[in-house]
Amino acid sequence: MEYNMSKLIEQLREKRNLTDEQLKELIETDGYDKELFASAVDIREKAYGRDVYIRGLIEISSYCKNDCYYCGIRRSNEKAQRYRLSEEEILECCVLYGRIVTGFTFAFMLQNVFQSFFITAERPRLGLMVTVAAGVTNMGLDALFIVGFGWGLEGAAVATVISQLVGGVLPLAYFLSPNQSLLRFCRPAWDLRALGRVCLNGSSELMTNLSLSLVNMLYNFQLIRLAGEDGVAAYGVIMYVNLIFLGVFIGYSIGSAPVVSYHFGADNRVELRGLLRRSLGILAVMSVAMTVLAEALALPLARIFVGYDAALLEMTRHGFMLYSLSFLFAGGGIFGSAFFTALNNGAVSALISFLRALVFQMAAVLLYPALGHSHGRASVKAHA
């Protein structure tokens, strides 16, 4: 097939695309080089002017998920020397980030507390809007501070702080000002006995958070000892993804707690039993659905975070597939603790949280490595 070369060059200028056959014909046909070069120069000058741009890569790691044959650090090159942040550098980053964020923990606490306030005030959509606003603020400021301003880790920490202030201070301003909801802050009347009962009833949430902090530290200690930085990286990925699935159970438990408290206070025993029965059915369906979904998405979710390293990807995938089996039981524990808190039974709620978040997990972390060196190591990796 014969082509008009001038028309092909004009088509390439306008549409920036030719078929493989047309490109082959254009390259192999003599006599049109000057016209082709002139078009290229014209397009370049329109885009960049007469300036000269120099492009260079600044790599923070030699691990890569791609397998480009021309590249020395391609995935399949087993002789390439791989590097990433050392254990000391990771710890320095953790300390720096923690020092910035820890001073504003109060804002994060307010954000969590006010979600229950919004539900009780019959403004759950407003609570959702505040949560979304805080999340969007975090993502937007991450891009601005890290990429735009080049602040690095400090920028990420500052973005987190500001997002927590958005999630905590905006609801505070709402409930301090006159509003059309059922709740508004006013001058307090001190009732230490009531405050004591509230603290006792909320002891399960205290126990949950304390237990998770202790267990997370123990996980990291065991993983850094048995699996090195890869084990800690895999655990971090699984914890991030885990929150997506557990959020379904946590959201349902937080949303239903005020309803349970209302019927308990009104002594509607029949309604309470019906609510419990329906909730258990819903949780059973959600537990199976979350487990199946997690098993199916283990590989693609792991690839988003650690696709650059085949060995780490496999460790994370295998660990998350084992970890996702816990979703069959996690919903019952989370709802059970919230249910008894709503019934003003802090002791039973705290016991459930203590067993679920501390005793069973700590026993698993300590006992699995003792089963044998190789089996224990694999189990700790998987249970990350």
C-alpha positions in Angstrom: 0.0 0.0 0.0 1.4 3.4 -1.0 1.2 6.4 1.3 1.4 10.1 0.8 4.4 10.8 3.2 3.5 14.5 3.6 0.0 13.6 4.7 1.4 11.0 7.1 3.7 13.6 8.7 0.8 16.1 9.0 -1.4 13.4 10.5 1.4 12.6 13.0 1.6 16.3 14.0 -2.2 16.6 14.5 -3.2 13.2 16.0 0.2 12.2 17.5 -0.4 8.6 16.4 0.0 6.4 13.3 -0.5 2.7 12.8 2.6 0.4 13.0 2.5 0.0 9.2 2.4 3.7 8.6 5.3 4.3 11.0 7.4 1.7 9.3 6.7 3.2 5.9 7.6 6.7 7.2 10.9 5.5 8.7 12.0 3.5 5.7 11.0 5.9 3.0 13.9 8.3 2.0 13.5 11.9 1.0 11.3 13.2 3.8 13.8 13.5 6.7 14.0 17.3 6.5 10.2 17.7 6.5 9.9 15.2 9.4 12.8 16.9 11.4 11.2 20.4 10.8 7.9 19.2 12.2 9.6 17.8 15.3 11.5 21.0 15.9 8.3 23.0 15.5 6.4 20.9 18.0 9.4 20.9 20.5 9.7 24.7 20.4 5.9 25.1 21.0 6.2 22.9 24.1 9.6 23.9 25.5 10.7 27.0 23.6 14.5 27.3 23.2 15.3 26.0 26.7 17.2 22.8 27.4 15.9 20.5 30.0 18.0 17.9 31.8 16.2 14.9 33.4 17.7 12.9 36.2 16.4 10.2 38.6 16.9 10.4 42.4 16.2 6.9 43.6 15.3 6.2 47.2 15.4 2.4 46.7 16.7 -0.1 44.1 13.7 -2.4 44.5 11.4 -2.3 41.5 8.3 -4.1 40.5 8.9 -3.6 36.8 11.0 -5.9 34.6 12.3 -3.5 31.9 15.0 -5.4 30.0 17.2 -2.3 29.5 17.3 -1.5 33.2 19.9 -2.8 35.6 17.6 -2.8 38.6 14.8 -4.7 36.9 12.9 -7.2 39.0 14.4 -10.3 37.5 18.1 -9.2 37.8 19.2 -11.4 40.8 22.7 -9.9 40.8 21.5 -6.3 41.4 22.3 -4.9 44.9 19.1 -3.9 46.5 18.8 -1.2 49.1 16.1 0.7 51.0 15.9 2.5 54.3 18.0 0.9 57.1 16.5 -0.1 60.5 18.2 2.9 62.1 16.7 5.3 59.5 13.3 3.8 59.9 13.5 4.3 63.7 14.6 7.9 63.2 11.6 8.6 60.9 9.2 7.0 63.4 10.6 9.2 66.2 10.4 12.4 64.1 6.8 11.7 63.0 5.7 10.7 66.5 7.1 13.9 68.1 5.1 16.1 65.7 1.8 14.1 65.9 1.7 13.1 69.5 1.2 16.6 70.8 -2.1 16.8 68.9 -3.5 13.5 70.0 -6.3 15.4 71.8 -7.7 16.4 68.4 -7.8 12.8 67.2 -9.6 11.8 70.5 -12.2 14.6 70.0 -12.8 13.4 66.4 -13.6 9.9 67.7 -15.8 11.1 70.6 -17.8 13.5 68.5 -18.9 10.7 66.1 -21.0 9.3 68.9 -22.3 12.8 69.6 -23.4 13.2 66.0 -25.3 9.9 66.1 -27.0 10.7 69.4 -27.9 14.2 68.1 -29.5 12.5 65.0 -26.9 14.1 62.7 -25.0 11.0 61.4 -24.6 12.6 57.9 -22.9 15.6 59.5 -20.5 13.2 61.3 -19.7 11.5 58.0 -19.1 14.8 56.3 -16.6 15.8 59.1 -14.8 12.5 58.7 -14.6 12.9 54.9 -13.4 16.5 55.3 -10.6 15.4 57.6 -9.6 12.6 55.3 -9.6 14.8 52.2 -7.6 17.5 54.1 -5.0 14.9 55.0 -4.7 13.7 51.4 -4.6 17.2 49.9 -2.1 18.5 52.4 0.1 15.4 52.0 0.4 16.2 48.3 1.0 19.9 48.9 3.5 19.6 51.7 5.4 16.6 50.5 5.4 17.1 46.7 4.7 20.9 46.4 6.8 22.2 49.3 9.2 19.3 49.6 8.8 19.0 53.4 9.1 15.2 53.3 8.2 13.3 56.5 7.7 16.5 58.5 5.1 17.6 55.9 3.3 14.3 56.2 3.1 14.7 60.0 1.9 18.3 59.8 -0.8 17.3 57.3 -1.9 14.6 59.7 -2.1 17.1 62.6 -4.1 19.6 60.5 -6.5 16.9 59.4 -7.0 15.8 63.0 -7.7 19.4 64.0 -10.3 19.6 61.2 -12.0 16.4 62.5 -11.9 17.5 66.2 -12.3 21.3 66.2 -15.1 21.6 63.7 -17.5 19.3 65.7 -16.5 21.2 68.9 -17.4 24.5 67.3 -20.7 23.0 66.1 -21.8 21.7 69.5 -20.6 24.9 71.3 -22.8 27.1 69.0 -26.6 27.2 68.9 -27.7 24.4 66.5 -30.9 22.6 65.5 -29.7 19.2 66.8 -30.7 17.5 70.1 -27.3 18.3 71.7 -25.4 21.5 72.5 -22.7 22.2 75.0 -23.7 24.3 78.0 -22.2 25.2 81.4 -21.5 21.9 83.1 -22.9 20.7 86.4 -20.2 18.7 88.1 -21.3 15.1 89.0 -18.2 13.2 89.9 -20.1 10.0 90.5 -21.6 10.1 87.0 -18.2 10.8 85.6 -16.8 7.8 87.4 -19.5 5.6 86.0 -18.8 6.9 82.5 -15.1 6.2 82.9 -15.8 2.7 84.2 -18.3 2.0 81.4 -15.7 3.2 78.8 -12.9 1.1 80.2 -13.4 -1.4 77.4 -12.4 1.2 74.8 -9.4 2.2 77.0 -8.4 -1.5 77.3 -8.8 -2.0 73.5 -6.5 0.9 72.6 -3.9 0.1 75.3 -3.9 -3.5 74.3 -3.5 -2.7 70.6 -0.6 -0.5 71.3 1.2 -3.2 73.4 0.4 -5.9 70.9 1.7 -3.7 68.0 4.9 -3.1 69.7 5.3 -6.8 70.5 4.5 -7.7 66.9 7.2 -5.3 65.6 9.7 -6.6 68.1 9.2 -10.2 67.1 9.1 -9.4 63.4 12.3 -7.3 63.4 14.0 -10.2 65.2 12.7 -13.1 63.0 11.9 -11.5 59.7 13.8 -8.2 59.6 12.6 -5.1 57.9 10.5 -7.1 55.5 8.4 -8.5 58.3 7.8 -5.0 59.7 6.9 -3.7 56.3 4.5 -6.6 55.7 2.8 -6.1 59.0 2.4 -2.4 58.4 0.7 -3.1 55.1 -1.7 -5.6 56.6 -2.6 -3.2 59.4 -3.4 -0.5 56.9 -5.6 -2.8 54.8 -7.1 -4.4 57.9 -8.7 -1.1 59.0 -10.6 -1.0 55.7 -12.4 -4.3 56.5 -12.7 -3.8 60.3 -14.2 -0.3 59.6 -17.4 -2.1 58.5 -17.8 -3.7 61.9 -16.7 -0.7 63.8 -19.0 1.6 61.9 -22.0 -0.7 62.6 -21.2 -1.1 66.2 -20.8 2.7 66.8 -23.9 3.4 64.8 -26.1 0.9 66.7 -24.8 1.7 70.2 -27.0 4.8 70.8 -30.0 2.8 69.7 -29.2 0.1 72.1 -28.7 2.6 74.9 -32.0 4.3 74.1 -34.0 1.0 74.3 -32.1 -0.1 77.4 -32.9 3.2 79.1 -36.5 2.9 78.1 -36.6 -0.7 79.3 -37.7 -2.0 75.9 -36.5 -5.6 76.5 -38.3 -7.0 73.5 -36.9 -4.4 71.2 -33.4 -5.0 72.6 -33.6 -8.8 72.0 -34.8 -8.2 68.5 -32.0 -5.7 67.8 -29.5 -8.1 69.1 -30.9 -11.0 67.0 -30.9 -8.9 63.8 -27.5 -7.5 64.5 -26.0 -11.0 64.9 -27.5 -12.0 61.6 -26.2 -9.0 59.9 -22.7 -9.4 61.4 -22.6 -13.1 60.4 -23.3 -12.1 56.7 -20.8 -9.3 56.9 -18.1 -11.5 58.5 -18.3 -14.1 55.7 -18.4 -11.3 53.0 -15.4 -9.5 54.4 -13.4 -12.7 54.7 -14.2 -13.8 51.1 -13.5 -10.3 49.8 -10.2 -10.1 51.7 -9.0 -13.5 50.4 -9.8 -12.5 46.9 -8.1 -9.1 47.1 -5.1 -10.1 49.1 -2.7 -10.1 46.1 -3.9 -6.8 44.4 -4.0 -4.9 47.7 -0.5 -6.1 48.7 0.8 -5.2 45.2 -0.3 -1.6 45.7 2.1 -1.2 48.6 4.9 -3.7 48.0 4.7 -4.6 44.4 8.3 -3.5 44.0 9.7 -6.6 45.7 8.5 -10.1 44.8 9.6 -11.7 48.0 8.0 -9.1 50.2 4.9 -9.2 48.1 4.5 -12.9 48.6 5.1 -12.6 52.3 2.5 -9.8 52.6 0.0 -11.7 50.4 0.4 -14.9 52.4 0.2 -13.1 55.7 -3.0 -11.2 54.8 -4.7 -14.3 53.5 -4.1 -15.9 56.9 -5.0 -12.7 58.8 -8.2 -12.3 56.9 -9.6 -15.4 58.5 -9.9 -13.3 61.7 -12.7 -11.3 60.0 -14.9 -14.3 60.7 -14.8 -13.6 64.4 -13.7 -9.9 64.7 -17.2 -8.5 64.1 -18.7 -10.4 67.0 -16.0 -9.2 69.4 -16.2 -5.6 68.3 -20.0 -5.5 68.4 -20.1 -7.5 71.7 -17.9 -5.0 73.4 -19.9 -2.0 72.1 -23.2 -3.7 72.9 -22.3 -4.2 76.6 -20.9 -0.6 76.8 -24.3 0.6 75.5 -25.9 -1.5 78.2 -23.8 0.3 80.8 -22.0 -2.9 81.6 -18.4 -1.8 81.4 -17.0 -4.8 83.2 -18.2 -7.4 80.6 -17.3 -5.0 77.8 -13.8 -4.5 79.2 -13.3 -8.3 79.6 -14.3 -8.9 75.9 -11.9 -6.2 74.8 -9.1 -7.5 77.1 -9.4 -11.1 75.8 -9.8 -10.1 72.1 -7.2 -7.3 71.8 -4.5 -8.4 74.3 -4.6 -12.0 75.7 -5.3 -14.0 72.5 -3.1 -11.9 70.2 -0.2 -11.7 72.7 -0.4 -15.5 73.2 -0.2 -16.0 69.5 2.7 -13.7 69.0 4.7 -15.3 71.8 3.8 -18.9 71.3 4.1 -19.3 67.5 7.8 -18.7 67.3 8.3 -21.3 70.1 6.7 -24.0 67.9 10.0 -24.3 66.0 12.5 -22.0 64.2 11.3 -22.3 60.7 7.6 -22.9 61.5 7.6 -20.2 64.1 9.2 -17.7 61.8 6.7 -18.4 59.0 3.8 -18.1 61.5 5.0 -14.8 62.8 5.3 -13.5 59.3 1.9 -14.7 58.4 0.3 -13.4 61.6 1.7 -10.0 60.9 
